[in-house]
Amino acid sequence: MSELLKNIDARTKLAGTNKLEILLFFLGVDPRTGQRETYGINVFKVREVMRTPKITAAPDMPSSVEGMVSLRGALVPVIDLAKYSGIPVDTPREIMIVTEYNGHTQGFLVEGVDTILRLDWSKMRVPPEMLMAQTGGLVTAVTELEDNRLVMMMDVEKVLSETTATENDLVFRSVVAVDRPDLTVFYCDDSSVARKQIQRTLDTMGVKGFSAVNGRQMWDEMEKVASYAKTNGKSPSSIINLILTDIEMPEMDGYILTKKIKSDPRFANIPVIMHSSLSGMSNQKLGQSVGVDEYVPKFEPQRLSETLARRLGVVGADSVAKT
């Protein structure tokens, strides 16, 4: 499996093609249904796949956090995805997927891995509302394989937020406050956790926000804004002051969305900020190649607010939110 993860350079060429590569994995047979479901995770976020090493338990951790392991001298928290998902499997989780988000490394225990598939984001669909409600928003996209299996993409950001306390009141204390409700930021992200954090950042800043769950929905809304602006003799940039987009999203990813915006003269002068947990320099360069104006890592509200204030051209953007 490690050989499958080596050729990152080849995968960087997927940017701007609306394609992705996912590692398929299993959590075990759910005794409630008798089925072994298939899940997926973006290969860009996978550092390695290995046999589960000896785990050292730690006190006062969430029940789904098994403990920690030492990988090349670094302590890495280990999360049992079956426990987190509430799936009462009794098979051993002998495989650990080591992932990296925003420069933070963690291990996910799974029953096993299958293969790596190259897919088109346009084939990834937003889950039905019933499934989203049933899983608490844990599944962000679903696609059907040629063998009729359904693959569910997990909202790993939600998992990390709820197991590592990435969001709390303290991280919002240094958010830049600009008090400009006349400014509007359009943002899109398939993660409910990320959307909530973005909106809280904008609320704390005093800036309006409009959300979409993927690039396709965002583009449709921008088309509506452009039509409205034309009818009323306005410029779309007088309505949309800034676009904030995730990279990984079903139907249309952030790269394609950015290319469409930057190639459309109607949306000239609207800055596009890429906001993602894909924190490698290669991903930032890919964003620049499609016209992104700037890149901001997720789960850093202060840095996000500083970037937004600067790009919005807000005077006095060095002020700090009072809590």
GUDREN-188334 format. One record per residue (C-alpha): residue in one letter; x, y, z. Coordinates in Angstrom, 3 decimals. Layout:
BEGIN
atom rest = a&px = X&py = Y&pz = Z
...
***
This chain:
BEGIN
atom rest = m&px = 0.000&py = 0.000&pz = 0.000
atom rest = s&px = 2.868&py = 2.396&pz = 0.702
atom rest = e&px = 3.867&py = 2.161&pz = -2.977
atom rest = l&px = 0.436&py = 3.484&pz = -3.937
atom rest = l&px = 1.003&py = 6.623&pz = -1.902
atom rest = k&px = 4.441&py = 7.601&pz = -3.189
atom rest = n&px = 3.797&py = 9.352&pz = -6.469
atom rest = i&px = 2.420&py = 12.615&pz = -5.127
atom rest = d&px = 3.761&py = 14.622&pz = -8.069
atom rest = a&px = 1.494&py = 12.707&pz = -10.433
atom rest = r&px = -1.485&py = 13.441&pz = -8.240
atom rest = t&px = -0.809&py = 17.164&pz = -8.099
atom rest = k&px = -1.618&py = 17.219&pz = -11.812
atom rest = l&px = -5.241&py = 16.446&pz = -10.904
atom rest = a&px = -5.738&py = 20.070&pz = -9.868
atom rest = g&px = -8.033&py = 21.901&pz = -12.234
atom rest = t&px = -9.413&py = 18.652&pz = -13.697
atom rest = n&px = -12.148&py = 18.215&pz = -11.062
atom rest = k&px = -10.692&py = 14.800&pz = -10.243
atom rest = l&px = -9.448&py = 13.255&pz = -7.027
atom rest = e&px = -7.959&py = 10.017&pz = -5.811
atom rest = i&px = -9.427&py = 8.311&pz = -2.770
atom rest = l&px = -8.250&py = 5.478&pz = -0.567
atom rest = l&px = -11.095&py = 3.037&pz = 0.101
atom rest = f&px = -11.336&py = 1.524&pz = 3.573
atom rest = f&px = -13.658&py = -0.508&pz = 5.795
atom rest = l&px = -14.685&py = -0.194&pz = 9.428
atom rest = g&px = -16.111&py = -3.700&pz = 9.776
atom rest = v&px = -19.440&py = -5.488&pz = 9.521
atom rest = d&px = -22.210&py = -3.558&pz = 11.245
atom rest = p&px = -24.153&py = -6.204&pz = 13.247
atom rest = r&px = -27.269&py = -4.058&pz = 12.964
atom rest = t&px = -27.354&py = -4.402&pz = 9.179
atom rest = g&px = -24.992&py = -7.272&pz = 8.463
atom rest = q&px = -23.176&py = -5.098&pz = 5.926
atom rest = r&px = -19.601&py = -3.917&pz = 5.541
atom rest = e&px = -19.807&py = -0.381&pz = 4.174
atom rest = t&px = -17.084&py = 1.236&pz = 2.077
atom rest = y&px = -15.643&py = 4.623&pz = 3.022
atom rest = g&px = -13.172&py = 6.909&pz = 1.322
atom rest = i&px = -10.527&py = 9.489&pz = 2.196
atom rest = n&px = -8.600&py = 11.784&pz = -0.154
atom rest = v&px = -5.131&py = 10.395&pz = -0.859
atom rest = f&px = -3.660&py = 13.897&pz = -0.499
atom rest = k&px = -4.408&py = 13.661&pz = 3.227
atom rest = v&px = -2.827&py = 10.224&pz = 3.696
atom rest = r&px = 0.810&py = 10.017&pz = 4.747
atom rest = e&px = 1.021&py = 6.261&pz = 5.046
atom rest = v&px = -0.921&py = 3.071&pz = 5.754
atom rest = m&px = 0.526&py = 0.669&pz = 8.292
atom rest = r&px = -0.204&py = -2.172&pz = 10.645
atom rest = t&px = -1.538&py = -0.787&pz = 13.897
atom rest = p&px = 1.416&py = -0.333&pz = 16.271
atom rest = k&px = 1.233&py = -0.637&pz = 20.033
atom rest = i&px = -1.029&py = 2.118&pz = 21.343
atom rest = t&px = -0.412&py = 3.833&pz = 24.679
atom rest = a&px = -3.689&py = 4.742&pz = 26.392
atom rest = a&px = -4.069&py = 8.251&pz = 27.762
atom rest = p&px = -6.432&py = 9.396&pz = 30.536
atom rest = d&px = -9.356&py = 11.788&pz = 30.077
atom rest = m&px = -9.664&py = 11.318&pz = 26.328
atom rest = p&px = -12.867&py = 10.969&pz = 24.266
atom rest = s&px = -14.025&py = 7.349&pz = 24.080
atom rest = s&px = -13.126&py = 7.058&pz = 20.389
atom rest = v&px = -9.532&py = 8.172&pz = 21.005
atom rest = e&px = -7.607&py = 4.991&pz = 21.746
atom rest = g&px = -4.449&py = 6.779&pz = 22.862
atom rest = m&px = -1.213&py = 7.654&pz = 21.104
atom rest = v&px = 1.679&py = 6.083&pz = 19.247
atom rest = s&px = 5.222&py = 7.210&pz = 18.549
atom rest = l&px = 6.019&py = 7.560&pz = 14.857
atom rest = r&px = 9.603&py = 8.471&pz = 14.122
atom rest = g&px = 9.839&py = 10.328&pz = 17.402
atom rest = a&px = 6.533&py = 12.208&pz = 17.105
atom rest = l&px = 3.537&py = 11.456&pz = 19.326
atom rest = v&px = 0.448&py = 10.851&pz = 17.210
atom rest = p&px = -3.113&py = 10.577&pz = 18.581
atom rest = v&px = -5.052&py = 7.524&pz = 17.400
atom rest = i&px = -8.795&py = 7.611&pz = 16.714
atom rest = d&px = -10.991&py = 4.536&pz = 16.248
atom rest = l&px = -13.316&py = 5.571&pz = 13.401
atom rest = a&px = -15.787&py = 2.753&pz = 14.074
atom rest = k&px = -16.223&py = 3.850&pz = 17.689
atom rest = y&px = -16.529&py = 7.480&pz = 16.651
atom rest = s&px = -19.157&py = 6.574&pz = 14.053
atom rest = g&px = -21.149&py = 4.543&pz = 16.568
atom rest = i&px = -20.708&py = 1.311&pz = 14.612
atom rest = p&px = -20.560&py = -1.576&pz = 17.144
atom rest = v&px = -18.107&py = -3.773&pz = 15.265
atom rest = d&px = -16.190&py = -6.464&pz = 17.113
atom rest = t&px = -13.513&py = -7.192&pz = 14.496
atom rest = p&px = -9.994&py = -5.964&pz = 15.289
atom rest = r&px = -8.808&py = -2.718&pz = 13.704
atom rest = e&px = -5.436&py = -3.942&pz = 12.507
atom rest = i&px = -4.753&py = -1.121&pz = 10.050
atom rest = m&px = -3.919&py = 2.492&pz = 10.820
atom rest = i&px = -4.239&py = 5.243&pz = 8.218
atom rest = v&px = -1.824&py = 8.040&pz = 9.125
atom rest = t&px = -3.209&py = 11.380&pz = 7.948
atom rest = e&px = -2.144&py = 15.007&pz = 7.959
atom rest = y&px = -4.440&py = 18.001&pz = 8.257
atom rest = n&px = -3.128&py = 21.540&pz = 8.641
atom rest = g&px = 0.264&py = 20.191&pz = 9.615
atom rest = h&px = -1.193&py = 17.996&pz = 12.383
atom rest = t&px = -0.721&py = 14.236&pz = 12.169
atom rest = q&px = -3.146&py = 11.626&pz = 13.515
atom rest = g&px = -3.904&py = 7.958&pz = 13.015
atom rest = f&px = -7.281&py = 6.462&pz = 12.119
atom rest = l&px = -7.909&py = 2.840&pz = 13.046
atom rest = v&px = -9.823&py = 0.859&pz = 10.410
atom rest = e&px = -10.563&py = -2.801&pz = 9.764
atom rest = g&px = -8.828&py = -2.765&pz = 6.403
atom rest = v&px = -8.074&py = -0.844&pz = 3.220
atom rest = d&px = -9.034&py = -1.759&pz = -0.314
atom rest = t&px = -7.454&py = 0.251&pz = -3.120
atom rest = i&px = -6.922&py = 3.737&pz = -4.498
atom rest = l&px = -9.376&py = 4.940&pz = -7.124
atom rest = r&px = -9.273&py = 7.999&pz = -9.378
atom rest = l&px = -12.715&py = 9.586&pz = -9.565
atom rest = d&px = -14.329&py = 12.717&pz = -10.892
atom rest = w&px = -15.754&py = 15.134&pz = -8.338
atom rest = s&px = -18.779&py = 15.528&pz = -10.616
atom rest = k&px = -19.623&py = 11.894&pz = -9.789
atom rest = m&px = -19.514&py = 12.632&pz = -6.059
atom rest = r&px = -22.964&py = 13.631&pz = -4.883
atom rest = v&px = -24.162&py = 15.537&pz = -1.856
atom rest = p&px = -25.741&py = 12.934&pz = 0.452
atom rest = p&px = -29.534&py = 12.816&pz = 0.798
atom rest = e&px = -30.809&py = 14.831&pz = 3.745
atom rest = m&px = -31.986&py = 11.634&pz = 5.454
atom rest = l&px = -28.465&py = 10.181&pz = 5.372
atom rest = m&px = -26.940&py = 13.454&pz = 6.565
atom rest = a&px = -29.364&py = 13.563&pz = 9.481
atom rest = q&px = -28.778&py = 9.895&pz = 10.294
atom rest = t&px = -24.993&py = 10.308&pz = 10.377
atom rest = g&px = -24.979&py = 13.729&pz = 12.011
atom rest = g&px = -23.315&py = 15.261&pz = 8.956
atom rest = l&px = -20.435&py = 12.775&pz = 9.097
atom rest = v&px = -20.806&py = 11.827&pz = 5.427
atom rest = t&px = -20.083&py = 14.701&pz = 3.035
atom rest = a&px = -20.273&py = 12.942&pz = -0.339
atom rest = v&px = -21.425&py = 9.654&pz = -1.848
atom rest = t&px = -20.507&py = 7.969&pz = -5.123
atom rest = e&px = -21.344&py = 4.644&pz = -6.774
atom rest = l&px = -18.586&py = 2.398&pz = -8.087
atom rest = e&px = -18.761&py = 0.176&pz = -11.156
atom rest = d&px = -19.374&py = -2.848&pz = -8.914
atom rest = n&px = -22.468&py = -1.051&pz = -7.528
atom rest = r&px = -20.857&py = -0.340&pz = -4.167
atom rest = l&px = -21.625&py = 2.998&pz = -2.588
atom rest = v&px = -18.606&py = 4.848&pz = -1.205
atom rest = m&px = -19.128&py = 7.395&pz = 1.552
atom rest = m&px = -16.620&py = 10.205&pz = 2.068
atom rest = m&px = -16.233&py = 10.983&pz = 5.756
atom rest = d&px = -16.045&py = 14.520&pz = 7.091
atom rest = v&px = -12.687&py = 13.988&pz = 8.753
atom rest = e&px = -12.644&py = 17.633&pz = 9.844
atom rest = k&px = -15.742&py = 16.923&pz = 11.923
atom rest = v&px = -14.025&py = 13.906&pz = 13.463
atom rest = l&px = -10.944&py = 15.928&pz = 14.387
atom rest = s&px = -12.963&py = 18.866&pz = 15.679
atom rest = e&px = -14.915&py = 16.656&pz = 18.065
atom rest = t&px = -12.022&py = 14.485&pz = 19.217
atom rest = t&px = -9.217&py = 17.029&pz = 19.503
atom rest = a&px = -11.121&py = 20.176&pz = 20.520
atom rest = t&px = -9.996&py = 22.213&pz = 17.527
atom rest = e&px = -12.749&py = 24.742&pz = 18.161
atom rest = n&px = -13.342&py = 26.596&pz = 21.401
atom rest = d&px = -14.021&py = 30.138&pz = 22.545
atom rest = l&px = -10.324&py = 30.880&pz = 23.012
atom rest = v&px = -9.467&py = 30.598&pz = 19.315
atom rest = f&px = -11.946&py = 33.356&pz = 18.469
atom rest = r&px = -10.626&py = 35.909&pz = 20.982
atom rest = s&px = -8.059&py = 37.271&pz = 18.556
atom rest = v&px = -10.342&py = 37.480&pz = 15.530
atom rest = v&px = -10.071&py = 40.841&pz = 13.792
atom rest = a&px = -13.232&py = 42.908&pz = 14.326
atom rest = v&px = -14.051&py = 45.330&pz = 11.507
atom rest = d&px = -17.806&py = 45.956&pz = 11.994
atom rest = r&px = -18.635&py = 46.152&pz = 8.282
atom rest = p&px = -22.047&py = 44.537&pz = 7.728
atom rest = d&px = -22.100&py = 46.166&pz = 4.273
atom rest = l&px = -19.419&py = 43.693&pz = 3.151
atom rest = t&px = -20.390&py = 40.176&pz = 2.082
atom rest = v&px = -18.211&py = 37.063&pz = 1.852
atom rest = f&px = -19.455&py = 34.101&pz = -0.169
atom rest = y&px = -17.978&py = 30.833&pz = 1.119
atom rest = c&px = -18.359&py = 27.178&pz = 0.232
atom rest = d&px = -17.352&py = 24.036&pz = 2.082
atom rest = d&px = -18.842&py = 20.554&pz = 2.254
atom rest = s&px = -17.962&py = 20.229&pz = 5.943
atom rest = s&px = -20.643&py = 21.439&pz = 8.337
atom rest = v&px = -17.955&py = 21.990&pz = 10.978
atom rest = a&px = -15.921&py = 24.197&pz = 8.646
atom rest = r&px = -18.990&py = 26.202&pz = 7.585
atom rest = k&px = -19.920&py = 26.848&pz = 11.207
atom rest = q&px = -16.417&py = 28.037&pz = 12.030
atom rest = i&px = -16.280&py = 30.319&pz = 8.998
atom rest = q&px = -19.646&py = 31.835&pz = 9.846
atom rest = r&px = -18.641&py = 32.347&pz = 13.469
atom rest = t&px = -15.460&py = 34.075&pz = 12.296
atom rest = l&px = -17.451&py = 36.363&pz = 9.996
atom rest = d&px = -19.997&py = 37.108&pz = 12.741
atom rest = t&px = -17.200&py = 38.012&pz = 15.127
atom rest = m&px = -15.615&py = 40.222&pz = 12.477
atom rest = g&px = -18.923&py = 41.968&pz = 11.795
atom rest = v&px = -19.077&py = 40.901&pz = 8.120
atom rest = k&px = -21.981&py = 39.205&pz = 6.346
atom rest = g&px = -21.582&py = 35.673&pz = 5.043
atom rest = f&px = -23.396&py = 33.534&pz = 2.503
atom rest = s&px = -22.686&py = 29.782&pz = 2.397
atom rest = a&px = -22.846&py = 26.935&pz = -0.115
atom rest = v&px = -22.087&py = 23.237&pz = 0.356
atom rest = n&px = -19.949&py = 22.837&pz = -2.766
atom rest = g&px = -18.509&py = 24.634&pz = -5.767
atom rest = r&px = -21.470&py = 23.804&pz = -7.997
atom rest = q&px = -23.957&py = 25.417&pz = -5.628
atom rest = m&px = -21.671&py = 28.420&pz = -5.194
atom rest = w&px = -21.320&py = 28.902&pz = -8.947
atom rest = d&px = -25.104&py = 28.705&pz = -9.401
atom rest = e&px = -25.575&py = 31.414&pz = -6.766
atom rest = m&px = -22.915&py = 33.595&pz = -8.376
atom rest = e&px = -24.719&py = 33.298&pz = -11.702
atom rest = k&px = -27.891&py = 34.524&pz = -9.995
atom rest = v&px = -26.013&py = 37.443&pz = -8.470
atom rest = a&px = -24.545&py = 38.339&pz = -11.862
atom rest = s&px = -28.018&py = 38.350&pz = -13.452
atom rest = y&px = -29.435&py = 40.461&pz = -10.641
atom rest = a&px = -26.540&py = 42.896&pz = -10.872
atom rest = k&px = -26.953&py = 43.282&pz = -14.633
atom rest = t&px = -30.702&py = 43.905&pz = -14.305
atom rest = n&px = -30.106&py = 46.587&pz = -11.674
atom rest = g&px = -27.142&py = 48.243&pz = -13.346
atom rest = k&px = -24.672&py = 47.055&pz = -10.737
atom rest = s&px = -21.415&py = 45.142&pz = -10.718
atom rest = p&px = -21.343&py = 41.653&pz = -9.125
atom rest = s&px = -18.310&py = 42.848&pz = -7.128
atom rest = s&px = -20.543&py = 45.380&pz = -5.390
atom rest = i&px = -22.592&py = 42.450&pz = -4.034
atom rest = i&px = -19.939&py = 39.780&pz = -3.581
atom rest = n&px = -16.845&py = 41.287&pz = -1.979
atom rest = l&px = -14.820&py = 38.086&pz = -1.574
atom rest = i&px = -15.001&py = 34.337&pz = -2.297
atom rest = l&px = -13.711&py = 31.810&pz = 0.234
atom rest = t&px = -13.557&py = 28.246&pz = -1.051
atom rest = d&px = -12.577&py = 24.815&pz = 0.181
atom rest = i&px = -10.681&py = 22.485&pz = -2.179
atom rest = e&px = -12.393&py = 19.114&pz = -1.691
atom rest = m&px = -16.097&py = 19.289&pz = -2.493
atom rest = p&px = -18.540&py = 17.005&pz = -4.310
atom rest = e&px = -19.787&py = 17.906&pz = -7.800
atom rest = m&px = -17.324&py = 20.789&pz = -8.281
atom rest = d&px = -14.087&py = 21.252&pz = -6.340
atom rest = g&px = -12.426&py = 24.510&pz = -5.355
atom rest = y&px = -9.916&py = 24.420&pz = -8.212
atom rest = i&px = -12.604&py = 24.281&pz = -10.903
atom rest = l&px = -14.699&py = 26.903&pz = -9.109
atom rest = t&px = -11.707&py = 29.250&pz = -8.982
atom rest = k&px = -10.889&py = 28.692&pz = -12.676
atom rest = k&px = -14.468&py = 29.529&pz = -13.636
atom rest = i&px = -14.504&py = 32.682&pz = -11.511
atom rest = k&px = -11.134&py = 33.926&pz = -12.701
atom rest = s&px = -11.949&py = 33.326&pz = -16.378
atom rest = d&px = -15.290&py = 35.169&pz = -16.189
atom rest = p&px = -15.038&py = 38.956&pz = -16.709
atom rest = r&px = -18.263&py = 39.464&pz = -14.756
atom rest = f&px = -16.411&py = 38.548&pz = -11.568
atom rest = a&px = -13.279&py = 40.588&pz = -12.169
atom rest = n&px = -11.815&py = 42.202&pz = -9.044
atom rest = i&px = -13.430&py = 39.681&pz = -6.679
atom rest = p&px = -10.598&py = 38.062&pz = -4.674
atom rest = v&px = -10.685&py = 34.290&pz = -4.200
atom rest = i&px = -9.200&py = 32.824&pz = -1.027
atom rest = m&px = -8.602&py = 29.084&pz = -0.789
atom rest = h&px = -9.392&py = 27.720&pz = 2.673
atom rest = s&px = -8.358&py = 24.114&pz = 3.152
atom rest = s&px = -6.950&py = 21.484&pz = 5.478
atom rest = l&px = -4.717&py = 20.316&pz = 2.610
atom rest = s&px = -1.779&py = 22.209&pz = 4.045
atom rest = g&px = 1.123&py = 21.071&pz = 1.849
atom rest = m&px = 3.022&py = 23.627&pz = -0.215
atom rest = s&px = 2.150&py = 21.645&pz = -3.354
atom rest = n&px = -1.543&py = 22.304&pz = -2.756
atom rest = q&px = -0.914&py = 26.014&pz = -2.267
atom rest = k&px = 0.982&py = 26.124&pz = -5.564
atom rest = l&px = -1.862&py = 24.295&pz = -7.261
atom rest = g&px = -4.251&py = 26.935&pz = -5.985
atom rest = q&px = -2.039&py = 29.672&pz = -7.385
atom rest = s&px = -1.945&py = 27.902&pz = -10.757
atom rest = v&px = -5.722&py = 28.295&pz = -11.137
atom rest = g&px = -5.718&py = 31.937&pz = -10.024
atom rest = v&px = -6.287&py = 31.824&pz = -6.274
atom rest = d&px = -5.288&py = 35.119&pz = -4.662
atom rest = e&px = -4.283&py = 33.636&pz = -1.333
atom rest = y&px = -4.320&py = 30.445&pz = 0.726
atom rest = v&px = -5.386&py = 30.134&pz = 4.384
atom rest = p&px = -5.301&py = 26.908&pz = 6.444
atom rest = k&px = -8.451&py = 25.790&pz = 8.213
atom rest = f&px = -9.079&py = 25.996&pz = 11.948
atom rest = e&px = -7.141&py = 29.260&pz = 12.367
atom rest = p&px = -9.862&py = 31.915&pz = 12.842
atom rest = q&px = -7.419&py = 34.709&pz = 13.698
atom rest = r&px = -5.334&py = 34.146&pz = 10.571
atom rest = l&px = -8.484&py = 33.796&pz = 8.476
atom rest = s&px = -9.902&py = 37.066&pz = 9.796
atom rest = e&px = -6.619&py = 38.910&pz = 9.212
atom rest = t&px = -6.485&py = 37.673&pz = 5.616
atom rest = l&px = -10.129&py = 38.533&pz = 4.955
atom rest = a&px = -9.771&py = 42.018&pz = 6.443
atom rest = r&px = -6.691&py = 42.723&pz = 4.347
atom rest = r&px = -8.203&py = 41.402&pz = 1.133
atom rest = l&px = -11.440&py = 43.287&pz = 1.774
atom rest = g&px = -9.380&py = 46.466&pz = 2.104
atom rest = v&px = -10.881&py = 47.282&pz = 5.463
atom rest = v&px = -9.395&py = 50.330&pz = 7.192
atom rest = g&px = -8.429&py = 49.681&pz = 10.798
atom rest = a&px = -8.195&py = 45.960&pz = 10.202
atom rest = d&px = -5.599&py = 45.648&pz = 12.941
atom rest = s&px = -8.233&py = 45.847&pz = 15.664
atom rest = v&px = -9.022&py = 42.712&pz = 17.677
atom rest = a&px = -12.385&py = 41.303&pz = 18.641
atom rest = k&px = -13.442&py = 41.871&pz = 22.228
atom rest = t&px = -14.853&py = 38.941&pz = 24.133
***
